[in-house]
Amino acid sequence: MGIGSMKGKMNGGSYLSIAQLTDIHLFGDIEGSLVGIQTEASFQEVLREIKRVVPQIDLLLLTGDLTQDGSVTSYSRLRRSLDRFGIHAYCLAGNHDDLPRMQAYLPSKYAHLDRSLDVGKWRILMLSSVVVGAVHGCLAASELAWLEETLKSQPDRPTLIAFHHPAVPLGSKWIDGICLENQDEFWEICDRYPQVEVVLNGHAHQDFDQIYETPHNSVRCLVTPSTCIQFEPHNQKFQIDNQPPGFRHLRLYPDGSIQTEVYRLKVGSFHPDLAAIGY
């Protein structure tokens, strides 16, 4: 589905309803786990929770680290899961993903790798912040040029920009060191285009919600919990959090306003094994 192909095709509501899932970390082995949490099982439970708590969903945004090992098997299994779920899902890569394999084995009837999408009044732009072989992110000059040209083309359409690495400091020294490296360049572009309303990221395995002020714009910056393990916010060193897996629901209104909340699974339903990493 290319740009404009979903124009006006919302589920009958007054807003565009999006569920963001991020940092799924699937393995080729269906029983593969991170810190004691089987990532396939937690992902499937999050999908069931979306159906349970959000009756109207127009699309899914999957914002990177779809797999942990970049395996063909993990992308193929993700593709089958998204097809069964039956809601169009727009996917982008994170630092753990293998983009050539993702491009070869993920796209399907419901799994898409489109870079831009117009739905109702909104435009959604999906960038790659991946630096091959690195954990931190950077938006290449070609990505920034494409972003500016695309924003210039429709200045009156409220816009959401999604990519993997957070675009602002989160207040944790260790995670801020592996976020988006060229944040200033990105925000210089956003400052020139007041239609940019929200920037949506993953990577940090935590909930974050802040208004970022540029000289000529105010942008909602959102980071979303992982569907598996979580990182403890505001800790200067790496620390696993006991918070359960989750997802973000966004409601985007035609006037450019946004409402959002994070939903999490039942406490204790997927509990990390902190002893496994020496805590």
N, C-alpha and C positions, 0 to 999 in steps of 0.2 A: 504494500500500500504506500504509494508515494505521497508527496505533499499535496494537500487539498482533497485527498480521496475520502477522508472522513468528515469533510466540511458539513456541519449542521447535523451530523448523525449522533446526537446524544440520546440518552435513554429516556427522553420525554421530560426531563427535569429542567429547572431554570439555571442549572450550573453544569459544568463539566466535572465528572466524578472520576478521580484517578487514584489507584492504589500503587504506591511505590514499594517495591521489594528490592533489597540490596544485600550484597555480601552473603550470598547463598552458600558458596564454597562447597559445591557438590564434588564428590570423588567419582572416579571410575567404578570403584567398589561401592555398591549401594549401602553398605554398612560402614563406610568411612566416617570418621568422627574427628572433631576438633575439641580438645579439652573435655572429652567425654560426651559430647553432644553429637549424635548421628545427624549429619547435616541434611541428608535426604528426608529423614523422618520429621525434623523440625520444619523444613520447607513445606512438606505436605500438610502439616498441621496449620501452618500460617495460611496456606491456600484455603483450607477449610474454614479458618477463622474469618477470612475476608468474606466468604459466602455467607457466613452466619451474621456478621455485625454490620456489613455494608450491602444492603440489598440492591442498590443501583451502582454499578461500576461501568464506566464507558471504556476505560482502557487501563492496562497495567504499564508501569515504567519499571524496568529492571536496570539498576544503575551500577552494574559492574561487580567484579569478583563473582561471576555466576558459577564458576568452578574453582576448586582449589588446585587441581592438577592439570587443567587444560586438556583433558583427555577427550577423545572422540566419544567414548561411552557416556561420559557425563553430559556432554552437549546433546547427544541423541536422547538421553533420558529426560533432560530438561525440555527438549522440543516436544516429546510425547506428553509430558505433564501439562504444558501450556496448551496443546491442542485439546486435551481432555477438559481443561478448565473452560475453554471456549470463549475467552475474552481476548481481544487483540492486545498483544504484549510487544512493547518496543524496548529493545535490549541494547545496552552499550557495554563496552569492555572495561574491566578493571585491571590492576597490575598483576593479578593471578591468572588472567585469561590468556588464551592462545588465540589471537585474532584470526589467523588464517583458518584454524580449525573451527572457530566460532562461525566464521562466514560460510564455511563449507557444510557444516552439520546442524546448525541451529535453525535457519530460516524455514518456515512452513506456513500453513494456512493462517496460524495465529501468532507465530513468532516472527518478528520483523526487525531489521537492522537499519531502518530509515533514519536519515539525519534530521529531517524536519517534517512537521506535520501540522496542518491546519484543522482544527476541530472547533466548530462554532465560531465564536469571536476570537479564539485564542490561537496563537502559534507556539508550538513546542519545538525547541532546537536541542539536538543531542550532539555533544562534542566528545572527542577523545582526548583525555588528559594522560593517557598511558605513555610512559617512557619505557621502551623495551629493556628488560633486564634490571629495572629499578623499582623501588617501592614508592618513591615520591612521584608526584605528577607534574606535568608541564603542558601547556597548550602551545603546540608548535605554531610557527609563524603562519603556516598555511591554514591552520584552524582559526587563528585570530582573524586572518583576512577574510575567510569564508563567513565567520560570525558577523563581522562588520558589514560586509556586502549584503548578507541576508537581512540583517536588522534595517539597513538602509532602504531595502525594497518595500517594506510595509511598516511605516512608522506609526500607523494608527492601530495596529493589532496588538493587544496585550500579549506579552511573551514570557514563557517559562524556559529557562536554560538548564539543561541537565548534563552533568558529567560526574566522573567517579570521585575525584579528590576534592575535599573541601576547599572553598575559595576564600575563606577567612580564618584567622586564628581561632582555635576552640578553647584555649586556656590550659592546655596540657603540653608541656615542653616536648615530650617525646612524639606525640601525634602531630603537633604543629610542624615538626621537622620533616614529616613525610607527607605533608599535604601538597597543595598546588604551589609550585615554586615561583611562577611568574604571576602572582596575584595582582600586582600593580598594573601590568599590561592589560589583563582581563578587565579590571575595573575602569581603566581609562576608556575602554570601548563602551562599557555599560553606561558610563557617565554621559556619553553623547547621545544615548537613545533612551528617553524616558519611558518608552513602552516596556522596557525590561522590568517586570514586576517581581519575579521570584527566581532564585537560583537553587537548584536541588542537587544534593550530593550524597554520597555514601562514604565508604572507606573507613570511617572512624568508629563504626559499631556503637553508636550512641545517639541519643536524641539531642538536637541542638536547634534553636529557633531564635534568630536575631535579625533586627533591621539594620542593614548596613547603609550608611550614609556616604554618598559621594557628593562632590560640590553641586551637582545639578540633578541628583536622583536619590531615591530611597528604595532599597531592594530587600525583600524578605529572603534571608538565607536559611535554608533548612538542611539538616543532616539527619539521617534516619537510622534507627537501630537495625542490626543484622537479623536475618531470619535464623541465625544460629547463636554464636557466642557474642558477648558484649564486652566493651572496654569501659573501665571506670572513668567517668568524666572528671576533669579538673585534678587528675593525679599526674604529677610531674614525671613519674616512671610508669612503665608498662604494668598494668594491673587488670586482670579479668574481673568483670562486674558480675554480681549474682542476678541481675535483672534478666527476665526471660526474653526469648525471641519476640520480634514484633514486625510491624509494617506501618507505613504512614498513609492516611487517607487525606486527599486534597479535594476541595470544592472550589473550582475556578468560575467566577461569575462573569457575565458579559461586560460589566463595567470595569473589569480589571481587579476587583477585590478578591481576596483569598480567605478561606477558612480551612484549617487543618488540625488534625490530632493524630497522635500515635496510639495504636492499639498493640497490646502485648498479650501473649498467651498466659494462661493461668500460672501463677507463681509455683515453681517447683515441678512444672510439667517437663521442662528440659533444663536440668540443673548441671552446671559445669562441674567437672571433677578437678577441683583446684589442687588436690594432692598430686595429680598426674604431672603438674608443672612445678611442684615444689612449694606451693603456698601452705 
